[in-house]
Amino acid sequence: MKLLRHGAHGAEKPGLLHSDGTVRDLTGLVPDIGGAVLSDAGVAMLRGIDAGTLPVVATGTRLGPCVAGHRQVHLHRPELFRPCRRNRRDRPARADHLHEGDQRDLRPE
């Protein structure tokens, strides 16, 4: 089940992506996607719904932010980003980049 929000900017409504590829409207069942709806009980309630009976949202309707009330969604699985992210501490020190008083040890380990 993929939850989403659809509609005009600032007036998004809750919805889900049905297995047949259509966007279905959840407006009468949940107030919005966030908080209690994303809890274990909320997701269990949504799993019990027959998505095929929900109203179909018109094709081409704008899809909005996935969670209500948040500008950013933070993932708490940093291991997913390790291949594309380098930390300065992981880079070898170069003598020409050190300043006077820098205490880094340049000896190989």
C-alpha positions in Angstrom: 0.0 0.0 0.0 1.4 3.4 -1.0 -0.1 6.4 0.8 -0.1 9.8 -0.9 -1.7 13.2 -0.9 -3.4 14.7 -3.9 -5.0 18.0 -4.9 -4.2 21.7 -5.1 -1.2 23.1 -3.2 -2.3 23.8 0.4 -5.5 21.8 0.0 -4.2 18.3 -0.4 -6.4 15.3 0.4 -5.3 11.9 1.6 -5.2 9.0 -0.9 -3.5 5.8 -1.9 -2.1 4.2 -5.0 -4.3 1.1 -5.8 -2.7 -2.1 -7.2 -4.3 -1.3 -10.6 -2.3 1.9 -10.8 -5.2 4.4 -10.0 -5.1 6.9 -7.2 -7.9 6.4 -4.8 -9.4 9.0 -2.4 -9.3 8.4 1.4 -11.0 11.7 2.3 -14.0 10.2 4.2 -11.9 7.7 6.1 -8.9 9.6 7.4 -8.4 13.4 8.0 -4.9 13.4 6.4 -1.8 11.4 6.1 0.3 11.8 9.2 0.4 11.2 12.9 -2.2 8.6 13.9 -2.7 7.4 10.4 0.9 6.3 10.2 0.8 4.5 13.5 0.5 0.7 13.6 -3.2 0.9 14.4 -3.8 3.4 11.6 -2.0 1.4 9.0 -3.8 -1.8 10.2 -7.1 0.1 9.7 -6.1 1.1 6.2 -5.1 -2.4 5.3 -8.6 -3.6 6.2 -10.2 -1.2 3.6 -11.2 -2.6 0.2 -9.3 0.0 -1.9 -11.3 -1.0 -5.0 -14.4 0.6 -3.5 -12.8 4.0 -2.9 -13.5 6.9 -5.4 -10.9 7.2 -8.2 -9.0 10.5 -8.4 -8.9 12.0 -11.9 -5.8 11.3 -13.9 -3.4 14.2 -14.0 -4.3 15.4 -10.5 -1.3 17.0 -8.7 0.4 14.8 -6.1 1.5 16.7 -3.1 3.8 16.1 -0.1 3.5 12.6 1.2 3.0 13.6 4.9 0.8 16.4 6.2 2.3 19.3 8.2 6.0 18.6 7.3 8.1 20.3 4.7 10.8 17.7 5.0 10.8 14.0 5.6 13.9 12.7 7.4 14.9 9.1 6.8 16.4 7.4 9.9 18.4 4.9 7.8 21.7 6.6 7.0 23.2 3.3 5.8 21.1 3.8 2.6 23.2 6.8 1.7 26.7 5.7 2.5 27.7 4.9 -1.1 27.2 8.5 -2.2 28.2 10.3 1.0 31.8 10.9 2.1 32.7 12.1 5.5 35.8 14.4 5.8 37.2 12.2 8.5 37.2 9.3 6.1 39.5 11.1 3.6 43.2 10.8 4.0 44.9 13.9 5.2 47.2 15.7 2.7 50.1 17.7 4.0 49.5 20.6 1.7 46.0 21.1 3.2 47.2 21.2 6.8 47.5 24.6 8.6 50.0 25.5 11.3 48.9 23.9 14.6 46.9 21.1 13.0 47.3 18.1 15.2 46.4 15.4 12.7 48.8 12.5 12.5 50.0 11.8 8.9 51.7 8.5 9.7 50.2 5.5 8.0 48.3 3.1 10.3 
